[in-house]
Amino acid sequence: MALLLREAIGDSLRRTRVSQSRTLREVSNSARVSLGYLSEVERGRKEASSELLAAICDALEVPLSDVLVDVSESLSDGSSAKRADTDRHAVESAPAEAPAASARPGSTTIARDTRVVIPAPAQALAAA
């Protein structure tokens, strides 16, 4: 079965907390969230809102973007095993002058310095 987003987020948060040798109680008090709810989030049982994720990340003193990058890598690692045979075949049968596998169209690798611009909603533009 595929790894769910809430499970990957929970795994990342738990790894971060454990690496800091902190308890659920310490982080839940700092984040102002119940210990039980934080435990449910870490176990992937509950979908955390963006506000809750931000509070937990603040309590862990880790940027939310770092957690999301970790989650993205976890999810791509899980799906990469399914693509391994297809990717290996594509790379082995590619002509010598073909670009590297990580640079080909459809690759899930994104440079860390890539910036995404999200346009403002049309309503905000009309009001301005």
Secondary structure in CASP SS format (residue, H / E / C, confidence):
PFRMAT SS
TARGET T0000
AUTHOR 0000-0000-0000
METHOD secondary structure of the structure
MODEL  1
M C 1.00
A C 1.00
L C 1.00
L C 1.00
L H 1.00
R H 1.00
E H 1.00
A H 1.00
I H 1.00
G H 1.00
D H 1.00
S H 1.00
L H 1.00
R H 1.00
R H 1.00
T H 1.00
R H 1.00
V H 1.00
S H 1.00
Q C 1.00
S C 1.00
R C 1.00
T C 1.00
L H 1.00
R H 1.00
E H 1.00
V H 1.00
S H 1.00
N H 1.00
S H 1.00
A H 1.00
R C 1.00
V C 1.00
S C 1.00
L H 1.00
G H 1.00
Y H 1.00
L H 1.00
S H 1.00
E H 1.00
V H 1.00
E H 1.00
R C 1.00
G C 1.00
R C 1.00
K C 1.00
E C 1.00
A C 1.00
S C 1.00
S H 1.00
E H 1.00
L H 1.00
L H 1.00
A H 1.00
A H 1.00
I H 1.00
C H 1.00
D H 1.00
A H 1.00
L H 1.00
E C 1.00
V C 1.00
P C 1.00
L H 1.00
S H 1.00
D H 1.00
V H 1.00
L H 1.00
V H 1.00
D H 1.00
V H 1.00
S H 1.00
E H 1.00
S H 1.00
L H 1.00
S H 1.00
D H 1.00
G H 1.00
S H 1.00
S H 1.00
A H 1.00
K H 1.00
R H 1.00
A H 1.00
D H 1.00
T H 1.00
D H 1.00
R H 1.00
H H 1.00
A H 1.00
V H 1.00
E H 1.00
S H 1.00
A C 1.00
P C 1.00
A C 1.00
E C 1.00
A C 1.00
P C 1.00
A C 1.00
A H 1.00
S H 1.00
A H 1.00
R C 1.00
P C 1.00
G C 1.00
S C 1.00
T C 1.00
T C 1.00
I C 1.00
A C 1.00
R C 1.00
D C 1.00
T C 1.00
R C 1.00
V C 1.00
V C 1.00
I C 1.00
P C 1.00
A C 1.00
P C 1.00
A H 1.00
Q H 1.00
A H 1.00
L H 1.00
A H 1.00
A H 1.00
A C 1.00
END
